[in-house]
Structures are given as structure tokens and as C-alpha cells.
Amino acid sequence: MAELSIIDLLGTIIAALLTVMVLSYLLRDNFLFRFAVYLFIGAASGYAGSIAWHNVLKPGLIDPFFSQGLAGILDSSSITTLIVPWLLVITLLLKISPLTSRYGGLPLALLVGVGAAVVVGGAITGTLIPQSLASMDSLNPSEVAPLTGETGFERVINVLIMLVGTVSTLSYFRFSTRRAPSGRADLSPLMEWVSIVGRLFIAVTFGVMYAGALSATIVILAERLQFLWSAVSSLITGS
Amino acid sequence: MSDVRCPMCSASNPEDAEVCASCGARLKPLVADLPSPEGPTDWEEKPEPTEGEEPEEEDWLRRVRAQAESELPDEEAPEEAPEDAEAPDWLGRLREVEIPGEEGPPEGEVPDWLTAFAEEAVVEGEPTEAPEPDWLERVRDQEAPEAEEDIGEAEQEEEDWLARLKVEEEQPPEEVFEEVPSLEPDVDWPTDEAEAKLEELLEPEPEIEEPELAPIPPESLELEPAEVPEGEFPEAEMPLEVEEPEIPLAPEPMDLELPKIPKIERPEAELPPEIEEEVEPRPSEIEEAAEPIEEGPPQVPALIFEEGDEVPSEDAPDIDLDAIELPDWLAELKQTAPPEKEPVEGVPLDIAPATLPSWLEAMRPIDTFRSVVEIEAEEEQIVESAGPLAGLRGALMAEPVVAMPRAASVSAARLEVTERQYAQAELLHRMVEEEDRELPEVRAERARLPLVRWVIGVLLILAVALPTFLSLQSGEGFPLPILRPRDLDPLFDLVETASIDQPVLVVFDYPPGYYGELDAVASPLLEHILSRGLRVATLSTQPTGPALAEGLLNRLSENGQGYIHLGYLSGGPTAVQLFVASPREATPKGFNLPEELERQTSWQSPILEGVSRLSDFSMVVVITAGPESARTWAEQAYPWKGDTPLVMVLSTGAEPLVRPYYEALEPQVDAILTSLPAAVAYEQLIGSRGGAHARWNGFGAGMFSVELILFAGAIYGVAGWFLSMRRG
């Protein structure tokens, strides 16, 4: 326990020093701040590499290769779970050299293609269609929101705000228009006003997001200052 | 004479003709019809002078002549023409220059050579009846009555100023020039030499077309009016011809027997610098012409032949003496000039030395007729190397003239430029200019202390840290929230109703930087889950997620039991989709497994017993700091989760973008827990005082200071805007 306590004590001291070094950016950009940032980047990268090795590469590629033996590797069932992953990894490593980089196009195309398909498919089925349907909510005051319990005019007002905000925001991003005989391509006055309303909704949204980020930052600052206070108290009192 | 001569071509026209039949020039001015109190101004319209009439002439010259004639017994006294007499314009202007009341021409305006003429006339005493032109006779006829009355007085005046001139004449020439500086060098030379000089002046005149070298009879000074047209008015500049370098070269074509040119002693010190410059290019010529004269200023070449001079043949010279507009005073002087060349000693000069009047000097068209092309020095001129002019220097170069860039004589097809093309051309022009424009050197601004940043930072730190330093407990500083958020009850109910036989999947998808916030927000939920005895399986799409999960659950759970880490899920959305479809294949190995699961996988843990799909979990809790991760889980897990509720524990900044998934009629997110107030309310709900309560006072003080800073900034901005508006 005593040895662990020393490690915990050293860890607390180092964490406090790094915290102060990061907060020193308040004065200006300085060596202590950059040192702390580089240390965090290095530690995070090393830790991520270690996690990738222990959680992904070793159990997915190395362990099956050695555990199954040569017979297991040549087995037909290992083709999709062992041979193909190995081939993809090797060809992807060929991207390191410019001479052989073109051979790494296949795994890269596979990654991009599969990833795009997953993202686009999930966006359509999970966001676009459900959110479009949600924006076309019923204006019936008797309806009740299933989770929030809103009903009556409160719900109707919320639905109207949602509807106006959605339409006006989408109208703001409408950049095509019909060219007038004079050659000018201006939006109609109605669309101009709708775009202005959409811009207002966007501004309010970004403002709320900024306020949320500021709130989160205050909480984080409070946690860090409490940590420093507790660390100093521990060093002073020895407890 | 009833005809009217054209002032332009000298053609005879009927008296009533208004335009010349030959050249079309207007004979009668447009204002001729207006009656003038002083009589007609056009001398050509005046009636033909009768005999006895004298042409009008300059007063002082007339007086000179009158004085000269007065000494002759038979000579008729000269008449003084009135100022308003009809006379040619140039003579009228000559009269205007005359100073009223002056006895003669201003001192210095009569050259010495004219004085010599007068002196000779006195010495010889020969009454010369020079033939006068008709117009002069007409003028004299008109002026005769008036002139006769004043003739006596005029003679007296002339005698006075001529006497002064004589006195000056006796002085050295240098003194005279000092007293009367003039552009025209005064000449004092013998009469015969002066005549020769005058003839030389006449000869090189380029405007003389038809040389008529008939000698002028000394007994007649009368000239035909037609011989003194207006166009020959510049002849009054003859004395200035002394300065022209071409004068000495002119006598050659005249082929006249000219008297020996006296040497001229040129008073260089008396000449203005501009005249010196004009004379200097050919100093040898001047010296050559001035050789015979030992003393005195440069001489004016003779304009009138002397008696007995050989008349040049008609075909040889280029000069027409008849065409020369010779003022009658010069002609009269010539007639009165004696043939002897030597001046008579002891005879006083009766004529004052004169120079070119200033008004006449101003009329010299020197600059007007100066050649635009500067003639190079001879040594600098190019020698022609080809063609018939080969070897000649100074020939005009044909090639430079041809190759000289100039505007096309034939207008090219005009480029039709539309307004749009012009605008584009202007834009291109500005772009090119912008490329050429050198950016001004930016001065390195002196590093300014970030005082505002320091003030805000210190204020925030003090506000957040002050409750901690004061060891304020939650609720002692800022009041705890009384009302629970509306989203909290559904979440609480979900945890309360979750099946205890199925584990809860908790996804830690936030970076370590958000540990301070999300740890406090997620702690009451995880504490509630653990307090109900629900088993927990953790997962993360971030490499650092498993460590964060271990730290939080290790702190919340009793003895580190009841949870297991599935580890890091690499691959982003694709991995999430793989996990929700087949959890066991996506995470084959766990993280920080307990000792009993060494060399085994996390799926062999009793916590995950019976779990093979996402819907096998009793609840899926996603703790995330960004909307992207939340949206990925909402999109990918929704089709696979079945009845398993999806709960989002969000950072405050990500809530606005995730809430639409929660408030939809068919919600993809079943519950949301976000922000520290909600966490405090959740702790209050479950009866706990965890990390959310510990940070409540600091959070409240910090937000209050932020509000104050924002308010102060808004006031500052509005005040600045208002002041700028007032300043205009």
C-alpha cells in the first residue's frame, strides 16, 4: 500500500503540475504550455497504439495465426477470418512506399466504400427520414408527445416553431434562383424574408451550442481547480 | 484712282467691290459701314490721293525728314500727320506708341545709323524729292492743314531731341549703350556703309519673290500705294535682321556690287544674353561683317542702293525691291543719303539714335517661326551611306520616318466593347495592378499585453475557485435546483424498470478532456444503475474510453464488481454498425479483465451471459461529448435495439443537436441526461451527493461571472456603437 501511495502521490503531483502548465496559457503561449500539450499528445498516441495492439491487432491477427497453427490457417474457414484480413493489412501497408502505394488502393477503397455506405445508409434511415417525419408533426392540440408529455397549445407552439425553423433554415441554404430579364438573379422578397428567419434560427442554434460549450468548460474548470485544491491540501496535510 | 487693290493679292478691283475678284479676300471690312467719327480706317478705301498729298508716316520720322528738308531752301516742310489720320494699321500702331508730348522717338530708339543718315542729309543739303507712295501722299493731304499749324513747333521739338542725340553721339558708343540698353544693338556707321548694310538686309529676305532692282531715283521718294501692302508689314523688323545669322549670306544671289562692309565692333557687353545666344552660333560671320568698322555697335545692312550702283540683272537676284515694303522714311533717307561714304566732320547729327521699339520687339515672331526640329551639329549628323545621297551629311533619314510609330492613318475597325466586357477588362486591369503593387511593409506591432484576457481569466478562476477555497458545501453558496428537468423522470423510470437479468451497455465515447464534465453528469446515472444491481458492460469507440470507464466505475461500484469492459471498438461508424449487428464478433477481447477471465474473452464473463445481440442488453447508455458520436449510435443502433432503450448522456454543447432524436413522435433516443443542473437534480432524486454537488457552487459562480462579463461586453459594444453613430 505504501508503494502504491507513493505512485498515487507522484501521479497527483504530476497531474497538478501539468494542469498548472496548461493554465499558464492564460498568460501567453509559453514553453510550459507547449511541453504539456506535447506530452499529452505523445501519451495519448502511445496509449492509443497500445490499445490498438492489445485490443485489435493481437487478438484479431496475431493470436489466431499462432493459435490455429498451419493446419488452421489452411482451413477454408480461415480464409475470411484470417487470410483475407492479412492480405488487406499487407496491401494497405504497401501505401507506405510511393512505388507500391497503388497496391494499397484496394483495402483503402474497401474502407472508404464500406464506411460511406454505412454512414449514408444510417443517415437516411436514422436521421433524414425520421427527422423529416418529425418535422411534419400533427398540429392537433389533443396529441401528446410520448416522452416529454407536451400537449395542447404548448405542443402546437413547439411544433409550429419546429416547422418554421426547419422550412426557413432550409430556405436559407437555397442558393439557386431564376434569372430575371435584366440579368439579375435575386431571390423574391418572400424568400428573402424566409431566409432571414432561417438565418435567425441558425444563429440561435449556434448561440445555444456556444453557451453549452461554455457551460461545460466552466464545469471542467471547476473540476480542475478542485483537483488542484485537493492536491495542495493533500501535500500540505499529508493525507 | 477708282480701283481698290486687294490687300491680299494686290489685284485691282472695282471701287464698289466687296470681295476681291482674284482671291476672294474681303475688300471692305464688315464694320466699314459704321460711320467712324475719325473717318474711315481702311486706307485702301480712302480716296485716291492727289498730288501734293503725302502719305502718312511715323511722326518722328516725318519730323526728322521735315527737319532735314527745312534746311533745304526749296524743300517743303514735312507735315505732321494727326493721330487719327487714315493710315495702314502698322503705321497706326507706330503712332500709338509715340509718347504724347515727346519731342521725338524715345531716347535710344533711333539707331545711330539713322542718325548718320540724318547727318549726311544735313551735310549734303541736297533736297531730295523721293517718290512717295500714293497712300502716303493721301495721308499727307489730309494732314496738311493740321500739320502746317504745328510744323513750327514740331521742328523746334525735333531740333531739341535731335540735339540731345547729337550730344550723345559724341560720347563713346559704350556709354550710349550703357544708358540705353536695348535688344537691338545700336549701330553707328557711315551713311554709305549703312546703306550697304541696308541693302544686305534686303537681299536675304526670303519673302522677296520678284527682285526688281531698278534703282530708286533720288529725286523721287514716292512709292506706289500698292507697293506697301499690309502683308509686308514685317519689314518693320528689318533692323532686327542684324541678329539673323543668314544676313551676311544673302548678298550672293543679289549679285550686286556692294560697298565694302565696314568692320563692326560688336559691343557684346551690351547685348542681352538671349541675343548673344542667337548671335553666337555664327560669330565668324558677324566679325566678318563688322571688320571695316573700328568702333561702334554692329551695323545694319543697307536696304537701299546708292546712286550709281550697278543694277543687278533681273534674272540673277531673288529679291524684288518693289515688293519690299519699305517704309517711306527709309526710302526718304535713302534718297537724301549722299553718295559720299565718309561722314562730314563737324556736322552735328540731326537724328536721334533709335532701337527697335519694345512693342515691335514683342511682335517678333521668333518663337513662332522657330523650327521645331532641332538641327544637330554638323559633326553629330549622320552621313548617308546609301542611295543617291550617299556621303552627304545631315540628309533626312527615310527609314526612321517610316518606322516611326504613329497612329494609323486609316482608322482600323472599331472594337465593339460591351459594358460587361469593359467591366471585366477593368477587373483584369485591377488584378494586374494588384499583382504589381507592392504590399506596404507591415510594421511589427509592439507586443501588447493581453490585459483583457488576463482580467477575464483571473476573474473566472477566482469565481470558480472561491467556493472551493471557502469549502462551501453544495447549497450553501448557490441554491440547488428546486425543479427537476422534464427529461429526468423518463430516464429515472427507465433505470427503475430495467431488467436486472440483462446487463446495461455503457458506451464511453468522449475524450479525456471532457472527463471533468461528463464524469459529474454520468455519475448519478451510473450510481443509480449500480445501486439497482444492474450489471454493466462498457465499450468505447475511443482508445482512451476504456480507461475512463474503468476510472469512473471503479470509483462508483463497490469492490470493483458488477461491470466488465468490452474494450476499444475500432472502426468508427462501421464498427458501431458491426457491433450492433453482432456484438461478440466486434469485440473479441475485453479491457482490463479480471483475473478469473485471464486468457479468456469478456464475453465469457457472467455479466454478459446470454448476450449476443444489442437487444439483449437491458439498456444502452451512450456518454458522449459530441453530436457526431451520438448521431452515429442513434442511427446505427435504432434498427437493432428492439425494445432496449437508448439513453444519451451528453455534454451541454451537444444537446441541441441530439434533442431532435429525443423529441420526435417516434423517438430514436429514449432518454437524455445533460448538463450539471440535471445531474444535480438526478443526485437529489436518488439521494446522493456526488461529483455534481461538489462542483455546483463553482459552476454557479463561474456562470455568474460569465454573465457579468457578457453583460459588460454588451454594454461596451452598445456604447461604442452609440458613440460611433453620434460621431456620424
Chai-1 contact restraints between the chains, C-beta under 6 A:
chainA,res_idxA,chainB,res_idxB,connection_type,confidence,min_distance_angstrom,max_distance_angstrom,comment,restraint_id
A,L26,B,G457,contact,1.0,0.0,6.0,A-B,restraint_1
A,A48,B,P543,contact,1.0,0.0,6.0,A-B,restraint_2
A,I51,B,P543,contact,1.0,0.0,6.0,A-B,restraint_3
A,I51,B,Y568,contact,1.0,0.0,6.0,A-B,restraint_4
A,N55,B,G567,contact,1.0,0.0,6.0,A-B,restraint_5
A,N55,B,Y568,contact,1.0,0.0,6.0,A-B,restraint_6
A,N55,B,K589,contact,1.0,0.0,6.0,A-B,restraint_7
A,V56,B,S570,contact,1.0,0.0,6.0,A-B,restraint_8
A,P59,B,P588,contact,1.0,0.0,6.0,A-B,restraint_9
A,P59,B,K589,contact,1.0,0.0,6.0,A-B,restraint_10
A,V114,B,T574,contact,1.0,0.0,6.0,A-B,restraint_11
A,G115,B,T574,contact,1.0,0.0,6.0,A-B,restraint_12
A,V118,B,P573,contact,1.0,0.0,6.0,A-B,restraint_13
A,V118,B,T574,contact,1.0,0.0,6.0,A-B,restraint_14
A,V118,B,Q577,contact,1.0,0.0,6.0,A-B,restraint_15
A,V119,B,P573,contact,1.0,0.0,6.0,A-B,restraint_16
A,G122,B,E635,contact,1.0,0.0,6.0,A-B,restraint_17
A,G122,B,Q636,contact,1.0,0.0,6.0,A-B,restraint_18
A,G126,B,A634,contact,1.0,0.0,6.0,A-B,restraint_19
A,G126,B,E635,contact,1.0,0.0,6.0,A-B,restraint_20
A,G126,B,Y638,contact,1.0,0.0,6.0,A-B,restraint_21
A,T127,B,E635,contact,1.0,0.0,6.0,A-B,restraint_22
A,Q131,B,P660,contact,1.0,0.0,6.0,A-B,restraint_23
A,A134,B,A664,contact,1.0,0.0,6.0,A-B,restraint_24
A,L147,B,P490,contact,1.0,0.0,6.0,A-B,restraint_25
A,L147,B,P667,contact,1.0,0.0,6.0,A-B,restraint_26
A,T148,B,R486,contact,1.0,0.0,6.0,A-B,restraint_27
A,T205,B,P656,contact,1.0,0.0,6.0,A-B,restraint_28
A,V208,B,P656,contact,1.0,0.0,6.0,A-B,restraint_29
A,M209,B,G653,contact,1.0,0.0,6.0,A-B,restraint_30
A,M209,B,P656,contact,1.0,0.0,6.0,A-B,restraint_31
A,G212,B,T652,contact,1.0,0.0,6.0,A-B,restraint_32
A,G212,B,G653,contact,1.0,0.0,6.0,A-B,restraint_33
A,G212,B,E655,contact,1.0,0.0,6.0,A-B,restraint_34
A,A213,B,G653,contact,1.0,0.0,6.0,A-B,restraint_35
A,S215,B,T652,contact,1.0,0.0,6.0,A-B,restraint_36
A,A216,B,E517,contact,1.0,0.0,6.0,A-B,restraint_37
A,A216,B,S651,contact,1.0,0.0,6.0,A-B,restraint_38
A,A216,B,T652,contact,1.0,0.0,6.0,A-B,restraint_39
A,A216,B,G653,contact,1.0,0.0,6.0,A-B,restraint_40
A,I218,B,F699,contact,1.0,0.0,6.0,A-B,restraint_41
A,I218,B,G702,contact,1.0,0.0,6.0,A-B,restraint_42
A,I218,B,M703,contact,1.0,0.0,6.0,A-B,restraint_43
A,V219,B,E517,contact,1.0,0.0,6.0,A-B,restraint_44
A,V219,B,L676,contact,1.0,0.0,6.0,A-B,restraint_45
A,V219,B,R695,contact,1.0,0.0,6.0,A-B,restraint_46
A,V219,B,F699,contact,1.0,0.0,6.0,A-B,restraint_47
A,I220,B,G516,contact,1.0,0.0,6.0,A-B,restraint_48
A,I220,B,E517,contact,1.0,0.0,6.0,A-B,restraint_49
A,L221,B,V464,contact,1.0,0.0,6.0,A-B,restraint_50
A,A222,B,V464,contact,1.0,0.0,6.0,A-B,restraint_51
A,A222,B,R695,contact,1.0,0.0,6.0,A-B,restraint_52
A,A222,B,G698,contact,1.0,0.0,6.0,A-B,restraint_53
A,A222,B,F699,contact,1.0,0.0,6.0,A-B,restraint_54
A,E223,B,G516,contact,1.0,0.0,6.0,A-B,restraint_55
A,E223,B,R695,contact,1.0,0.0,6.0,A-B,restraint_56
A,L225,B,V464,contact,1.0,0.0,6.0,A-B,restraint_57
A,L225,B,A465,contact,1.0,0.0,6.0,A-B,restraint_58
A,L225,B,T468,contact,1.0,0.0,6.0,A-B,restraint_59
A,Q226,B,T468,contact,1.0,0.0,6.0,A-B,restraint_60
A,W229,B,T468,contact,1.0,0.0,6.0,A-B,restraint_61
